[in-house]
Amino acid sequence: MRSIFNYPLKVVALRTCSFLLFALFTFSAKADEAPELKQLRQKLLQAINSSKTTDSLYTVLNKIQVKPPVIMGYVGILESLKGKHAWNPYSKIKYLNSGQRIMQQAITADPHNIEIRYLRFSVEYHLPAFLGMAKHIAEDRDEMLAMLAAKNYATADKQVAANIVKTLLESKKCTAQQNEFLHKQQAELK
């Protein structure tokens, strides 16, 4: 492992500056304010493949004193991603269980929020089946389909709704009738 002292001072200064700028300006939100959801969604995509982004985003969101349910959902998915990035199998399961509990709290607080349902569906869909933790896929799928039918996107914008439709179609977790409905929704959202 390389020590900070093995890097030239310029590199250390640039990295430190980059981190501080990220921490200060990523969301342009005060400690008790929720970040812009659009920015949060973009950072989440980066967090999927980066433990550093996962940890920094998790830290920023946990500083919010009163978390709206959708932010709790994002904290839950980030907790699950910490499990993805962990190397210890025990830590992986611990983070995953904690993430699932947090997402359940978010859903309990706002059961008809399509974005929170989508977050949990995405995590459970990508889990290996042998873990037995994909307990809510059908429930979340049905709720998302109902919200799409009612055009009740809650915190989700049109792009998120289109991603939800695409994910549901690709998941192969829908019936032929549900797929037909999703194809119609997909055409409407274009």
NORBEL-V855371 format. One record per backbone hydrogen bond with DSSP energy under -0.5 kcal/mol. NH is the residue of the N-H (numbers start at 0). CO is the residue of the C=O. Records with the same first field share a line. If there is no record, write none. Layout:
NH=CO / CO
//
This chain:
5=2
6=3
10=7
11=7
12=8
13=9
14=10
15=11
16=12
17=13
18=14
19=15
20=16
21=17
22=18
23=19
24=20
25=21
32=29
39=35
40=36
41=37
42=38
43=39
44=40
45=41
46=42
47=43
48=45
49=46
53=49
54=50
55=51
56=52
57=53
58=54
59=55
60=56
61=57
62=58 / 59
63=60
66=64
67=65
70=67
71=67
72=68
73=69
74=70
75=71
76=72
77=73
78=74
79=75
80=76
81=77
82=78
83=79
84=80
85=81
91=87
92=88
93=89
94=90
95=91
96=92
97=93
98=94
99=95
100=96
101=97
102=98
103=99
104=100
105=101
106=102
107=103
108=104
109=105
112=109
113=111
116=112
117=113
118=114
119=115
120=116
121=117
122=118
123=119
124=120
125=121
126=122 / 123
130=127
131=128
134=132
139=135
140=136
141=137
142=138
143=139
144=140
145=141
146=142
147=143
148=144
149=145
150=147
151=146
152=150
155=152
160=156
161=157
162=158
163=159
164=160
165=161
166=162
167=163
168=164
169=165
170=166
171=167 / 168
172=167
178=174
179=175
180=176
181=177
182=178
183=179
184=180
185=181
186=182
187=183
188=184
189=185 / 186
//
